[in-house]
Amino acid sequence: EDLRRAVASLLEPGVVRRLSFEPAGCRVVQLALEKVDRQTAADLAIGLQGYVAEAIRSPHANYVLQKIIKVLTAKEAGFLVKEVSRASSDLARHEYGCRIYCRLLEHMASDPAVAKLIDDVLWETEELLRHTFGHHVVECALEHGLPRQREQIIAALRKNLLRCAWNRNAAYVVEKALLYGNVEDQTALAADLLSCGTSELAQLARSQFGSMVVRALLRLPGQIPQRVHEQLSGTSAQTQLKTTKHGRRLLEDHGLGAPSLDADSRR
């Protein structure tokens, strides 16, 4: 009965919109969206129609939009997708806007309207993957996006893979590409990185963000981890790795430099 009265109050004109932009009010709206049936949730969501772009930029209302995406289908929340599409693509680089794109990818990636929205944003992949907030969108597209979207991201990475591996934001994208790409993608990315040479690989492995990429290489199937071991087992590479805490942790965690097992002994 208390829930029924609360929902009835929320359904009054302007109430959802007003509460969504308030610190405590946004929590009330989110809770209601979780508790009510789908039709009522859709009715509540309509309260933000016409205000989606403003809500995305709000430190409070953005959470309500995320909840709407989680509990409703793309068809039920059609107004939200349309308004995001009409808004500036810069929202993918916004502190809160990137969250909305990520939720759309996680819950509605196969919807045609959402797929087009992500396709349009990924025209700026090379800028996004180096951006403080934009790289989160690219990572989500690698994990949840359509095959053509993953292919576009992999192609963008390979244009300057080493530079990406050194970048504090793009390194996360490289790591995700190595983990979520198909076998062909993994093989191509690994070959590009290993072709840079022992010295460059060692320098990468000793850095904070580059070491994440090398760890991802070491988790891949097949012969790639063995090739990483071979390149980093030399005296020069070992010396470089020991000069930073990131390099030393890599040595300790993966036994780099220890005699590696040959194919016969692994069998």
Secondary structure, 3 states (H helix, E strand, C coil): CHHHHHHHHHCCCCHHHHHHCCCCHHHHHHHHHHHCCHHHHHHHHHHHCCCHHHHHCCCCHHHHHHHHHHHCCCCCCHHHHHHHHHCCHHHHHCCCHHHHHHHHHHHHCCCHHHHHHHHHHHHHHHHHCCCCCHHHHHHHHHHHCCHHHHHHHHHHHHHCHHHHHHCCCHHHHHHHHHHHCCHHHHHHHHHHHHCCCHHHHHHHHCCCCHHHHHHHHHCCCCCHHHHHHHHHCCHHHHHHHCCCHHHHHHHHHHCCCCCCCCHHHHC
